[in-house]
Amino acid sequence: MQTLTVDLGSRSYPIHIGPGLIDRPELLVPHLAQPRAAVVTNTTVAPLYLERLTRTLGGAGVQVIPVVLPDGEAYKNWETLNRIFDALLTHRAERKTTLIALGGGVIGDLAGFAAASYQRGVPFIQVPTTLLAQVDSSVGGKTGINHPLGKNMIGAFYQPRVVLADTATLDTLPDRELSAGLAEVIKYGLIRDLEFLEWLEANMERLVSRDTEALIHAIHRSCRNKAEVVAADEREAGQRALLNLGHTFGHAIEAGMGYGNWLHGEAVAAGTMLAADLSRRMGLIGEADVARIEKLFRRAGLPVEAPDLGAEAYMNYMGVDKKVEAGRIRFVLFRALGEAFVTAEVPPELLRQTLTEAVA
């Protein structure tokens, strides 16, 4: 097991990474405020891991309230969130009852928002079971739900007490979901860690084939990057916005194609290619850099062409992105590979060219 810390003063918390962690009560129980917890999961993950986690907690004297939700990005909405509140109220969950998210990014975001809201805040723990959740969404305290007009537009910053990334859960992850998670792994190399990017280029086949040692290294390095950024800018007032590489375009793809039709990581990969194309058109990076990004995404099994939603549709969806400031869309672009920056200074004609010429 490897452990990192997200340094947020009195709200700091550990990230444990390694196989078999779900079976270790000593990693969870000390973070519970009372011997009672609600485990929020979905219909896909519950048959695989809910009984194991319940057994782990029950063996330590913890009563478990299971909350099983439908699976998919399409259910990341008010109605599903309310099902969590229904279960908590039905079982008379108290302010010291911990919510444990057992699943991928959708479950983590839903459970975290519920924890931030129920009785104005109850303890929260992340047990991510997808690669994307282990390297990104479980760390940093972003929680929320989607709105038909924009992804993740309703939510709260709410940090967990601990993150338990059991790498053995990746054994049951479908190949498409694994690839989607690799998009977020690659992101860290592209925005701030050139050495990691070069390691990914040398080891992508090991990751795709689920080599345990390679996966643990990639998860640890990704979480270390994110922990450093979150510690410096918890509420995205500055550099944390860099973590949204590909997301401004990607969220438009997810909304425009209908939530769930493109996985989040797939949309981020295609969105990153649009960001790279725009950076090239602005003279910031060269053709070789764009080709290098494309090659790595292809090796990870990810799409490298964004769907042609039409320039106006892209602009409308991006207009409700969380990085919009003073009515201006801000983009994460490249100065070089391993060095990204946030800007609203984008020539409209070049943006329109990207949205019309660099799409499928």
C-alpha positions in Angstrom: 0.0 0.0 0.0 1.1 3.5 -0.8 -0.3 6.6 1.0 -0.4 10.2 0.0 -1.9 13.2 2.0 -4.0 16.0 0.6 -2.7 18.9 2.7 -5.6 21.1 3.7 -4.7 21.9 7.3 -7.2 20.6 9.7 -9.2 19.0 6.8 -6.2 17.1 5.4 -6.8 13.5 4.5 -5.0 10.4 3.3 -5.2 8.6 0.0 -4.4 4.9 0.3 -3.5 3.1 -2.9 -3.1 -0.7 -3.3 -4.8 -4.0 -3.7 -7.2 -5.5 -1.1 -7.9 -2.3 0.8 -11.6 -2.9 0.9 -10.9 -5.8 3.3 -9.0 -3.7 5.8 -11.3 -2.1 8.4 -8.4 -0.3 10.1 -8.2 2.0 7.1 -11.9 3.0 7.3 -13.2 2.7 10.9 -11.0 5.4 12.5 -12.6 7.9 10.1 -16.2 7.2 11.1 -17.8 9.6 13.6 -20.1 6.8 14.8 -20.4 3.0 14.2 -23.0 3.6 11.4 -22.5 4.3 7.8 -24.5 4.6 4.6 -22.8 2.9 1.6 -23.9 4.6 -1.6 -23.3 2.4 -4.7 -25.0 1.4 -8.0 -26.5 -1.7 -9.6 -23.2 -2.6 -11.3 -20.8 -2.3 -8.4 -23.2 -3.6 -5.6 -23.1 -7.2 -6.7 -19.3 -7.1 -6.9 -18.2 -5.2 -3.8 -21.1 -4.2 -1.5 -21.2 -7.4 0.4 -17.4 -7.3 0.9 -17.4 -3.8 2.2 -20.4 -4.5 4.4 -18.6 -7.5 5.9 -15.5 -5.5 6.5 -17.4 -2.8 8.3 -19.8 -5.2 10.1 -16.8 -7.2 11.5 -15.7 -4.0 13.2 -19.2 -3.4 14.6 -20.4 -0.9 12.1 -24.0 -0.9 11.0 -24.4 -0.4 7.2 -27.3 1.3 5.4 -27.1 0.2 1.7 -28.2 2.7 -0.9 -28.1 1.2 -4.4 -28.7 3.6 -7.3 -29.1 3.0 -11.0 -25.8 3.1 -13.0 -24.8 5.7 -15.5 -24.1 9.4 -16.1 -27.8 9.8 -17.2 -28.8 9.3 -13.5 -26.5 12.1 -12.1 -29.5 14.3 -11.4 -31.8 15.7 -8.7 -34.1 12.7 -8.8 -31.3 10.2 -8.0 -29.8 12.5 -5.4 -33.2 12.6 -3.7 -33.2 8.8 -3.5 -30.1 9.1 -1.3 -31.9 11.5 1.0 -35.0 9.2 1.1 -32.8 6.4 2.3 -31.0 8.5 4.9 -34.3 9.9 6.3 -36.0 6.5 6.2 -33.2 5.0 8.3 -33.0 8.1 10.5 -29.4 8.8 9.6 -27.9 11.3 11.9 -25.3 14.1 11.5 -22.6 11.7 12.5 -23.6 9.0 10.1 -20.9 8.7 7.5 -21.7 8.4 3.8 -19.3 6.1 1.9 -19.2 6.3 -1.9 -18.5 2.9 -3.4 -18.2 3.2 -7.2 -17.0 5.4 -10.0 -17.1 9.2 -10.5 -20.9 9.4 -10.7 -21.4 7.7 -7.4 -18.7 9.8 -5.8 -20.2 13.0 -7.0 -23.7 12.1 -6.0 -22.7 10.7 -2.5 -20.4 13.7 -1.9 -23.1 16.2 -2.8 -25.6 14.3 -0.6 -23.0 14.4 2.3 -22.5 18.1 1.9 -26.2 18.8 1.9 -27.8 16.3 4.4 -28.3 18.0 7.7 -25.9 20.6 6.3 -23.0 18.3 6.2 -22.2 14.7 7.4 -18.8 12.8 7.2 -17.9 11.4 3.8 -15.5 8.7 2.6 -14.5 7.8 -1.0 -13.9 4.2 -2.1 -13.5 4.6 -5.8 -13.7 1.5 -8.0 -12.9 2.9 -11.5 -9.5 4.1 -12.7 -11.0 7.5 -13.5 -12.4 7.9 -10.0 -9.2 6.7 -8.4 -7.0 9.2 -10.2 -9.3 12.1 -10.4 -12.9 12.5 -9.2 -12.4 10.9 -5.7 -9.7 13.4 -4.8 -10.2 17.1 -4.3 -13.7 17.5 -2.9 -15.7 18.4 -6.1 -19.2 17.0 -5.8 -22.4 17.6 -7.7 -25.0 16.7 -10.3 -25.6 17.6 -14.0 -28.2 19.9 -15.4 -29.6 19.4 -18.9 -27.9 22.6 -20.0 -24.5 21.9 -18.4 -22.4 19.2 -16.7 -21.6 19.5 -12.9 -23.2 22.9 -12.7 -24.9 22.2 -9.4 -22.8 21.0 -6.4 -20.4 21.8 -3.6 -16.8 21.6 -2.6 -16.8 19.0 0.1 -13.7 17.0 1.1 -13.7 13.3 2.1 -12.2 12.0 5.3 -10.2 9.4 3.5 -9.8 8.0 0.0 -9.4 4.2 -0.4 -8.2 3.3 -3.9 -8.3 -0.5 -4.0 -6.5 -1.3 -7.2 -7.9 -4.9 -7.2 -11.3 -3.4 -8.1 -9.9 -2.5 -11.5 -9.8 -6.3 -12.4 -13.6 -6.1 -13.0 -13.5 -2.8 -14.9 -14.6 -3.1 -18.6 -11.9 -2.2 -21.1 -13.8 0.9 -22.2 -13.9 2.2 -18.6 -10.2 1.5 -18.1 -9.4 3.6 -21.3 -11.7 6.4 -20.1 -9.7 6.5 -16.8 -6.4 6.7 -18.8 -7.6 10.0 -20.3 -7.4 11.6 -16.9 -4.0 9.9 -16.2 -2.6 11.3 -19.4 -4.0 14.7 -18.5 -1.6 15.1 -15.5 1.4 14.5 -17.8 0.2 17.0 -20.4 -0.6 19.9 -18.0 2.3 19.8 -15.5 4.4 16.6 -15.4 6.5 16.0 -18.6 8.5 13.3 -16.9 5.3 11.4 -16.2 4.1 12.0 -19.8 7.3 10.3 -21.0 6.8 7.4 -18.6 3.3 7.0 -20.0 4.6 6.9 -23.5 7.0 4.2 -22.5 4.5 2.1 -20.5 1.0 2.6 -22.1 0.8 -1.1 -23.1 1.5 -2.2 -19.5 -1.4 0.0 -18.3 -3.8 -1.2 -21.0 -3.0 -4.8 -20.1 -3.6 -4.0 -16.4 -0.1 -4.6 -15.1 -0.5 -4.1 -11.4 2.8 -2.4 -10.7 2.3 0.0 -13.6 -1.3 0.9 -12.5 -0.2 1.6 -8.9 2.6 3.8 -10.2 0.2 5.7 -12.5 -2.5 6.1 -9.8 0.1 7.3 -7.2 1.7 9.8 -9.6 -1.7 11.1 -10.8 -3.0 11.5 -7.2 0.3 13.2 -6.2 -0.2 15.7 -8.9 -3.8 16.3 -8.0 -3.1 16.5 -4.3 -0.5 19.2 -4.9 -2.8 21.3 -7.0 -5.8 20.9 -4.7 -3.6 21.9 -1.6 -2.5 25.1 -3.4 -6.0 26.0 -4.8 -8.8 24.1 -3.2 -11.7 26.1 -4.7 -10.3 26.6 -8.2 -9.5 30.3 -7.9 -6.3 29.8 -10.0 -4.1 26.9 -10.9 -6.7 24.1 -10.2 -8.5 25.2 -13.4 -5.6 23.5 -15.2 -7.1 20.1 -14.2 -9.9 20.9 -16.6 -7.8 20.3 -19.7 -10.1 19.1 -22.4 -13.1 19.5 -20.1 -14.6 22.7 -21.6 -14.9 21.0 -24.9 -15.5 17.6 -23.3 -18.4 18.7 -21.2 -20.0 20.1 -24.3 -19.6 16.8 -26.0 -21.2 14.9 -23.1 -24.2 17.3 -23.0 -24.6 17.5 -26.7 -24.4 13.8 -27.3 -26.7 13.0 -24.3 -25.2 12.1 -20.9 -23.8 8.6 -20.8 -23.4 8.1 -24.6 -19.8 9.3 -24.4 -17.9 8.3 -21.2 -16.4 11.3 -19.4 -12.8 10.2 -20.2 -13.7 9.7 -23.8 -15.1 13.2 -24.0 -12.0 14.6 -22.2 -9.7 12.9 -24.7 -11.5 14.3 -27.7 -11.8 17.7 -26.0 -8.1 17.6 -25.3 -7.5 17.1 -29.0 -9.6 20.2 -29.7 -7.5 22.1 -27.2 -4.3 20.9 -28.8 -5.7 21.9 -32.3 -6.6 25.4 -31.0 -3.2 25.7 -29.4 -1.5 24.8 -32.7 -3.6 27.3 -34.6 -2.6 30.0 -32.1 1.1 29.2 -32.7 1.7 27.9 -29.2 2.6 24.3 -30.1 3.5 22.5 -33.3 2.1 19.7 -35.5 4.5 17.2 -33.9 3.1 18.0 -30.4 -0.4 17.5 -31.6 0.6 14.2 -33.2 2.3 13.0 -30.1 -0.8 13.6 -28.0 -3.0 11.9 -30.6 -0.7 8.8 -30.7 -0.8 8.4 -26.9 -4.6 8.6 -26.8 -4.9 6.1 -29.6 -2.6 3.7 -27.7 -4.9 4.1 -24.7 -7.9 3.1 -26.8 -9.4 6.6 -26.7 -11.2 8.6 -29.4 -9.2 11.4 -30.9 -11.9 13.1 -33.0 -14.7 15.1 -31.4 -18.3 14.8 -32.8 -19.5 17.5 -35.1 -22.2 19.1 -32.9 -21.9 22.3 -34.9 -19.9 25.4 -33.8 -23.0 27.1 -32.4 -24.0 24.2 -30.2 -20.4 23.9 -28.9 -20.4 27.6 -28.1 -23.8 27.4 -26.3 -22.8 24.5 -24.2 -19.4 26.0 -23.4 -21.1 29.2 -22.4 -22.4 27.6 -19.2 -19.0 26.1 -18.3 -17.8 26.8 -14.8 -14.7 28.5 -16.1 -16.7 31.2 -17.7 -15.7 34.5 -16.2 -17.3 37.9 -17.0 -19.2 36.3 -19.8 -16.0 35.0 -21.4 -15.2 31.3 -22.0 -11.8 30.4 -20.6 -9.8 27.5 -22.1 -7.0 25.3 -20.9 -4.4 25.4 -23.7 -0.7 24.4 -24.1 2.4 26.4 -24.0 4.3 23.2 -24.4 3.7 19.5 -23.6 3.8 19.4 -19.8 2.9 23.0 -19.5 -0.7 24.2 -19.7 -2.3 27.6 -19.0 -5.8 29.1 -18.7 -6.8 31.9 -21.0 -9.9 33.7 -22.4 -7.7 35.4 -25.0 -8.7 33.1 -27.9 -9.2 34.6 -31.4 -12.9 33.8 -32.3 -12.0 32.9 -35.9 -9.4 30.3 -34.8 -11.9 28.8 -32.3 -14.5 28.5 -35.0 -12.0 26.8 -37.3 -11.2 24.3 -34.6 -14.9 23.6 -34.0 -15.6 23.1 -37.7 -12.4 21.6 -39.1 -11.1 19.4 -36.2 -14.3 17.4 -35.6 -15.4 14.1 -37.1 
